[in-house]
Amino acid sequence: MPFVLYLLGLAVFAQGTSEFMLSGLLPDIARELDVSLSAAGALTSAFAVGMVIGAPLLALLSLRWPRRRALLAFLITFLLVHVLGALTPDYGVLLATRVVAALANAGFLAVALATAASMVAPDAKGRATSVLLGGTTMACVAGVPAGALLGELWGWRSAFWAVALVSVPAVLAILRSVPADPAPRSVAHGPRAGAELRALRSSRLVVLLLLGALVNGATFCAFTYLAPLVTEVAGLGAGWVPALLALFGLGSFAGVSAAGRLADARPRRLLALGGPALLAGWIATALTAGNPMAVPVLLFVQGALSFAVGSTLVSQVLYAATAAPTLGGGFAAAALNVGAALGPWCGGAALTAGLGYRSPLWVSALLTALALVLGGLAHAIRRGSASTPRRAARPSRTDASAGTCS
């Protein structure tokens, strides 16, 4: 893999840290800015909404620019709004910076996925995707706990400064190592945008995006409500929560790394085995959540399976959207963030309904089961269509990206 991909992964790490770090900083933000805790929580919601809306929109707008210019514009904007967020004493300004940061994050991730795919061999998109998404998993492992620690030591503003600082090496790497497009893309913006939008009409691509949203929803439904599960059901002390969150993140990193080596050559097998295993794991975790010995093991395994399956689906989106690489990356990022918003909302609804602290795990199992049913139906329909005789049809070759909705 080109070294610049790892530095793009560093930028994704900074952005993932920014997205998730507020969970440990909200009380301090609310107290210093003299707002309610729910108002402080809106900072997280604003980021999620900005990601969902911004990914496809800014991917489309970025077609006017060479990729290096787009990456620099999005990343420098992301960096500067974190500097502004670290300096402002005004809640309204801070809220605005979260929206702008999310838009910049969404645009950057869409273009970065397309750039990574273009810098590797045509059959290595899975490995390239795993490098970028590895930044997100490392944000869970190291970035979020580090942000919480900085907040404890020097206040919540120090976490914003740290995110800005970590983004600097990626800016330099893009300047030095990402090749400029051979011709300005603005010249052909109209036809290119139209062609990319037409390429996204593929039913297989739509199914892959839905599967990605469901799997990521299951992941973040469970992840969001791990703390009460650990303390109230497993009976472990509050001090175990950061360690088990990090353990889930380590599993995620292991899963995305392993998937990067398998997703290109054997995507069908990985999804066919990983999907049912993921469902079985959520059920097992829900059933054994009261066992403090079983919970750490299962959290590691579920982190690995969740991100192995999820990153494989993202790489298959890139294969399915070969004719629309930038918009394909944008819609993949949007699908992941729809899941990241949908899952915690469903888990919260289950808790509000009084279904108990295990209920988010059952919601995760349900979302995974829906993904399996959808994938199975799509695969059956495709097989049925393939077996229908066609006049003057020629045998088609199957590449590494075919038939992966099972």
C-alpha positions as CSV (number, residue, x, y, z in Angstrom):
1,M,0.0,0.0,0.0
2,P,1.3,3.5,-0.8
3,F,2.5,5.2,2.4
4,V,0.3,8.3,1.7
5,L,-2.8,6.1,2.3
6,Y,-1.7,5.6,5.9
7,L,-1.4,9.4,6.3
8,L,-4.9,9.7,4.8
9,G,-5.9,7.2,7.5
10,L,-4.3,9.5,10.1
11,A,-6.7,12.2,8.9
12,V,-9.6,9.8,9.2
13,F,-8.4,9.0,12.7
14,A,-8.5,12.7,13.6
15,Q,-12.0,13.0,12.1
16,G,-13.3,9.9,13.8
17,T,-11.9,11.1,17.1
18,S,-13.7,14.4,16.7
19,E,-17.0,12.6,15.9
20,F,-16.9,10.4,19.0
21,M,-14.9,12.3,21.6
22,L,-17.6,14.6,22.8
23,S,-19.3,11.8,24.7
24,G,-16.7,12.2,27.5
25,L,-16.5,16.0,27.3
26,L,-20.2,17.1,27.3
27,P,-20.5,17.8,31.1
28,D,-17.5,20.2,31.0
29,I,-18.7,21.9,27.8
30,A,-22.2,22.4,29.3
31,R,-20.8,23.8,32.5
32,E,-18.3,26.2,30.9
33,L,-20.7,27.5,28.2
34,D,-23.6,27.6,30.6
35,V,-26.0,25.5,28.6
36,S,-28.0,22.4,29.5
37,L,-26.5,18.9,29.1
38,S,-29.1,18.2,26.3
39,A,-28.0,21.3,24.5
40,A,-24.4,20.1,24.7
41,G,-25.5,16.7,23.4
42,A,-26.9,18.5,20.3
43,L,-23.3,19.1,19.3
44,T,-23.0,15.3,18.7
45,S,-26.3,15.2,16.8
46,A,-25.3,18.2,14.6
47,F,-22.2,16.3,13.6
48,A,-24.1,13.2,12.7
49,V,-26.7,15.1,10.6
50,G,-23.9,17.0,8.8
51,M,-22.2,13.7,7.9
52,V,-25.3,12.2,6.5
53,I,-26.2,15.2,4.4
54,G,-22.7,16.3,3.5
55,A,-21.3,13.0,2.2
56,P,-23.3,12.7,-1.1
57,L,-23.7,16.5,-1.5
58,L,-20.0,17.4,-1.1
59,A,-18.9,14.4,-3.1
60,L,-21.0,15.8,-6.0
61,L,-19.7,19.3,-5.5
62,S,-16.1,18.1,-5.3
63,L,-16.3,16.7,-8.9
64,R,-15.4,20.3,-9.9
65,W,-12.0,20.0,-8.3
66,P,-8.9,17.9,-8.7
67,R,-8.8,15.4,-5.9
68,R,-5.7,16.8,-4.3
69,R,-7.4,20.3,-4.1
70,A,-10.6,18.8,-2.8
71,L,-8.8,16.8,-0.1
72,L,-6.8,19.9,1.0
73,A,-9.9,22.1,1.1
74,F,-11.9,19.7,3.2
75,L,-9.0,18.8,5.6
76,I,-7.9,22.4,6.1
77,T,-11.5,23.5,6.7
78,F,-11.8,20.7,9.2
79,L,-8.6,21.8,11.0
80,L,-9.5,25.5,11.1
81,V,-13.0,25.0,12.5
82,H,-11.5,22.9,15.3
83,V,-9.1,25.8,16.1
84,L,-12.2,28.1,16.1
85,G,-14.1,25.6,18.3
86,A,-11.2,25.6,20.8
87,L,-11.2,29.4,21.0
88,T,-14.9,30.3,21.0
89,P,-16.7,31.2,24.2
90,D,-20.1,31.0,22.4
91,Y,-22.3,27.9,22.2
92,G,-23.8,29.0,18.9
93,V,-20.4,29.3,17.3
94,L,-19.3,26.0,18.6
95,L,-22.5,24.3,17.3
96,A,-21.8,25.9,13.8
97,T,-18.3,24.6,13.9
98,R,-19.6,21.0,14.5
99,V,-21.8,21.2,11.5
100,V,-19.0,22.6,9.3
101,A,-16.6,20.0,10.6
102,A,-19.0,17.2,9.8
103,L,-19.5,18.5,6.2
104,A,-15.7,18.8,5.8
105,N,-15.3,15.3,7.2
106,A,-18.0,13.8,4.9
107,G,-16.5,15.4,1.8
108,F,-13.0,14.4,2.8
109,L,-14.0,10.7,3.4
110,A,-15.8,10.5,0.1
111,V,-12.9,11.9,-1.9
112,A,-10.3,9.9,0.1
113,L,-12.1,6.6,-0.6
114,A,-12.1,7.3,-4.3
115,T,-8.4,8.5,-4.2
116,A,-7.3,5.4,-2.3
117,A,-9.0,3.2,-4.8
118,S,-7.3,5.0,-7.7
119,M,-3.9,4.7,-6.1
120,V,-3.9,0.9,-5.9
121,A,-4.3,-2.0,-8.3
122,P,-7.9,-2.6,-9.5
123,D,-8.2,-5.7,-7.4
124,A,-6.9,-4.1,-4.2
125,K,-9.8,-1.8,-3.2
126,G,-10.5,-3.8,-0.1
127,R,-7.1,-3.3,1.3
128,A,-7.1,0.4,0.5
129,T,-10.5,0.8,2.2
130,S,-9.3,-1.1,5.3
131,V,-6.4,1.4,5.7
132,L,-8.7,4.3,5.7
133,L,-11.4,2.7,7.9
134,G,-8.6,1.6,10.2
135,G,-8.3,5.2,11.2
136,T,-11.9,5.1,12.5
137,T,-11.2,2.0,14.5
138,M,-8.1,3.5,16.0
139,A,-10.2,6.6,17.0
140,C,-12.3,4.2,19.1
141,V,-9.2,2.5,20.6
142,A,-7.0,5.5,21.3
143,G,-8.5,8.8,20.1
144,V,-11.7,8.9,22.2
145,P,-10.0,7.8,25.4
146,A,-7.1,10.2,24.8
147,G,-9.6,13.0,24.2
148,A,-11.4,12.2,27.5
149,L,-8.0,12.2,29.2
150,L,-7.0,15.6,27.8
151,G,-10.3,16.9,28.9
152,E,-9.7,15.8,32.4
153,L,-6.2,17.2,32.5
154,W,-6.5,20.5,30.6
155,G,-10.2,21.0,29.8
156,W,-12.3,20.1,26.8
157,R,-10.7,22.7,24.6
158,S,-7.4,20.8,24.6
159,A,-9.1,17.9,22.8
160,F,-10.1,20.2,20.0
161,W,-6.5,21.5,19.7
162,A,-5.2,17.9,19.6
163,V,-7.5,17.0,16.7
164,A,-6.3,20.1,14.8
165,L,-2.7,19.2,15.5
166,V,-3.1,15.5,14.4
167,S,-4.5,16.8,11.1
168,V,-1.4,18.7,10.1
169,P,0.8,15.7,9.0
170,A,-2.0,14.6,6.7
171,V,-2.2,18.1,5.1
172,L,1.5,17.9,4.4
173,A,1.2,14.4,3.0
174,I,-1.5,15.4,0.6
175,L,0.6,18.3,-0.6
176,R,3.6,16.1,-1.2
177,S,2.2,12.7,-2.2
178,V,-1.3,12.8,-3.7
179,P,-0.9,13.3,-7.4
180,A,-2.8,16.1,-9.1
181,D,-5.4,15.0,-11.7
182,P,-4.0,15.2,-15.2
183,A,-6.7,17.7,-16.2
184,P,-9.0,19.9,-14.2
185,R,-12.2,18.1,-13.6
186,S,-14.3,21.2,-13.7
187,V,-14.1,21.1,-17.5
188,A,-16.1,18.0,-17.6
189,H,-18.2,18.5,-14.5
190,G,-21.6,18.3,-16.2
191,P,-21.1,15.0,-18.1
192,R,-19.0,13.5,-15.3
193,A,-21.6,14.3,-12.6
194,G,-24.4,12.9,-14.8
195,A,-22.4,9.8,-15.6
196,E,-21.7,9.2,-11.9
197,L,-25.3,9.7,-10.9
198,R,-26.5,7.3,-13.6
199,A,-24.0,4.7,-12.5
200,L,-25.5,4.8,-9.0
201,R,-28.8,3.4,-10.2
202,S,-27.5,-0.1,-9.9
203,S,-29.8,-2.2,-7.7
204,R,-26.8,-4.1,-6.4
205,L,-25.2,-0.9,-5.2
206,V,-28.4,0.2,-3.4
207,V,-28.5,-3.2,-1.7
208,L,-24.9,-2.9,-0.6
209,L,-25.5,0.6,0.8
210,L,-28.6,-0.7,2.8
211,L,-26.5,-3.6,4.1
212,G,-23.8,-1.2,5.2
213,A,-26.2,1.0,7.0
214,L,-27.8,-1.9,8.8
215,V,-24.6,-3.5,9.9
216,N,-23.1,-0.2,11.1
217,G,-26.4,0.6,12.9
218,A,-26.0,-2.7,14.8
219,T,-22.4,-1.9,15.6
220,F,-23.1,1.6,17.0
221,C,-26.3,0.6,18.8
222,A,-24.3,-1.8,20.9
223,F,-21.2,0.4,21.2
224,T,-23.2,3.5,22.4
225,Y,-24.8,1.6,25.3
226,L,-21.9,-0.5,26.4
227,A,-21.3,1.5,29.6
228,P,-24.6,0.6,31.4
229,L,-24.3,-3.0,30.1
230,V,-20.9,-3.3,31.7
231,T,-21.8,-1.7,35.0
232,E,-25.5,-2.7,35.5
233,V,-25.6,-6.2,33.9
234,A,-22.1,-7.6,33.9
235,G,-21.6,-6.1,37.4
236,L,-18.2,-4.6,36.6
237,G,-17.0,-1.3,38.1
238,A,-17.1,1.9,36.2
239,G,-13.4,1.8,35.8
240,W,-13.8,-1.2,33.4
241,V,-15.8,0.9,30.9
242,P,-12.8,2.6,29.1
243,A,-10.9,-0.7,29.0
244,L,-13.8,-2.6,27.5
245,L,-14.5,0.2,25.0
246,A,-10.9,0.1,24.0
247,L,-11.1,-3.7,23.7
248,F,-14.0,-3.4,21.4
249,G,-11.9,-0.9,19.4
250,L,-9.0,-3.3,19.3
251,G,-11.3,-6.0,17.9
252,S,-12.5,-3.5,15.3
253,F,-9.0,-2.8,14.2
254,A,-8.2,-6.5,14.0
255,G,-11.3,-7.1,12.0
256,V,-10.8,-4.3,9.5
257,S,-7.1,-5.3,9.1
258,A,-8.0,-9.0,8.4
259,A,-10.9,-8.0,6.0
260,G,-8.4,-5.9,4.1
261,R,-6.5,-9.0,3.1
262,L,-9.6,-11.1,2.3
263,A,-12.2,-8.7,1.0
264,D,-10.6,-8.4,-2.5
265,A,-10.2,-12.1,-3.2
266,R,-13.0,-13.8,-1.2
267,P,-15.7,-11.2,-0.5
268,R,-18.6,-13.6,-1.0
269,R,-17.2,-16.1,1.5
270,L,-16.3,-13.4,4.0
271,L,-19.8,-12.0,4.0
272,A,-21.5,-15.4,3.9
273,L,-19.6,-16.6,7.0
274,G,-19.1,-13.3,8.8
275,G,-22.8,-12.1,8.6
276,P,-24.3,-15.1,10.4
277,A,-21.4,-15.2,12.8
278,L,-22.1,-11.5,13.6
279,L,-25.8,-12.3,14.3
280,A,-24.9,-15.3,16.5
281,G,-22.4,-13.1,18.4
282,W,-24.9,-10.4,19.2
283,I,-27.4,-13.0,20.5
284,A,-24.6,-14.7,22.5
285,T,-23.6,-11.4,24.0
286,A,-27.2,-10.5,25.0
287,L,-27.6,-14.0,26.6
288,T,-24.3,-14.0,28.5
289,A,-24.1,-10.2,29.4
290,G,-24.4,-11.0,33.0
291,N,-21.1,-13.1,32.9
292,P,-18.1,-10.8,33.5
293,M,-15.8,-13.4,32.1
294,A,-17.7,-13.8,28.8
295,V,-18.4,-10.1,28.1
296,P,-14.7,-9.0,27.3
297,V,-14.2,-11.9,24.9
298,L,-17.4,-11.3,23.1
299,L,-16.9,-7.6,22.8
300,F,-13.5,-8.1,21.2
301,V,-15.0,-10.7,18.8
302,Q,-18.0,-8.6,17.9
303,G,-15.8,-5.6,17.3
304,A,-13.8,-7.7,14.9
305,L,-16.8,-9.2,13.1
306,S,-18.6,-5.9,12.8
307,F,-15.8,-4.0,11.2
308,A,-14.7,-7.0,9.0
309,V,-18.2,-7.2,7.5
310,G,-18.8,-3.5,7.4
311,S,-15.5,-2.6,5.7
312,T,-16.0,-5.4,3.2
313,L,-19.4,-3.9,2.3
314,V,-17.8,-0.5,1.8
315,S,-15.1,-2.0,-0.5
316,Q,-17.8,-3.8,-2.5
317,V,-19.6,-0.4,-2.9
318,L,-16.4,0.9,-4.5
319,Y,-16.2,-2.1,-6.8
320,A,-19.9,-1.7,-7.7
321,A,-19.5,2.0,-8.3
322,T,-16.4,1.8,-10.5
323,A,-18.0,4.3,-12.9
324,A,-18.8,6.6,-10.0
325,P,-15.9,6.5,-7.6
326,T,-16.3,9.8,-5.8
327,L,-20.1,9.6,-5.5
328,G,-19.8,5.9,-4.6
329,G,-17.5,6.9,-1.7
330,G,-19.9,9.7,-0.7
331,F,-22.9,7.4,-0.6
332,A,-20.9,4.8,1.3
333,A,-19.9,7.4,3.9
334,A,-23.6,8.5,4.1
335,A,-24.8,5.0,4.6
336,L,-22.4,4.3,7.4
337,N,-23.5,7.5,9.2
338,V,-27.2,6.7,8.7
339,G,-26.4,3.5,10.5
340,A,-24.4,5.3,13.2
341,A,-27.4,7.6,13.8
342,L,-30.2,4.9,13.4
343,G,-28.6,2.3,15.6
344,P,-28.2,4.4,18.8
345,W,-31.7,5.9,18.3
346,C,-33.2,2.4,18.1
347,G,-31.2,1.3,21.1
348,G,-32.3,4.3,23.0
349,A,-36.0,3.7,22.1
350,A,-35.7,0.2,23.5
351,L,-34.2,1.5,26.8
352,T,-36.9,4.2,27.0
353,A,-39.6,1.5,26.6
354,G,-38.2,-0.2,29.7
355,L,-36.8,-3.3,27.9
356,G,-33.6,-3.3,30.0
357,Y,-29.9,-2.8,29.5
358,R,-29.6,-5.9,27.3
359,S,-32.1,-4.5,24.8
360,P,-29.7,-2.6,22.6
361,L,-27.9,-5.9,22.0
362,W,-31.2,-7.5,20.9
363,V,-31.7,-4.5,18.6
364,S,-28.2,-5.0,17.2
365,A,-29.2,-8.7,16.5
366,L,-32.4,-7.6,14.9
367,L,-30.6,-5.1,12.6
368,T,-28.1,-7.8,11.6
369,A,-30.9,-10.2,10.9
370,L,-32.6,-7.7,8.7
371,A,-29.3,-7.3,6.8
372,L,-29.0,-11.1,6.3
373,V,-32.6,-11.3,5.1
374,L,-32.1,-8.5,2.7
375,G,-28.8,-9.9,1.4
376,G,-30.3,-13.3,1.0
377,L,-33.3,-12.0,-1.0
378,A,-31.0,-9.9,-3.2
379,H,-28.8,-12.9,-3.8
380,A,-31.8,-15.2,-4.6
381,I,-33.2,-12.6,-7.1
382,R,-29.8,-12.2,-8.8
383,R,-29.4,-15.9,-9.1
384,G,-32.9,-16.3,-10.5
385,S,-32.3,-13.5,-13.0
386,A,-29.0,-15.1,-14.0
387,S,-30.6,-18.5,-14.6
388,T,-33.3,-17.0,-16.9
389,P,-32.5,-17.7,-20.5
390,R,-31.8,-14.7,-22.6
391,R,-31.7,-14.4,-26.3
392,A,-28.2,-14.0,-27.8
393,A,-26.7,-13.8,-24.3
394,R,-23.0,-14.5,-23.9
395,P,-21.5,-16.1,-20.8
396,S,-20.2,-13.5,-18.5
397,R,-17.1,-13.6,-16.3
398,T,-17.3,-13.2,-12.6
399,D,-14.8,-10.9,-10.9
400,A,-13.9,-10.5,-7.3
401,S,-16.7,-8.0,-6.7
402,A,-19.6,-10.1,-8.1
403,G,-22.3,-11.7,-6.0
404,T,-21.4,-10.2,-2.7
405,C,-24.9,-9.4,-1.5
406,S,-25.2,-12.8,0.2
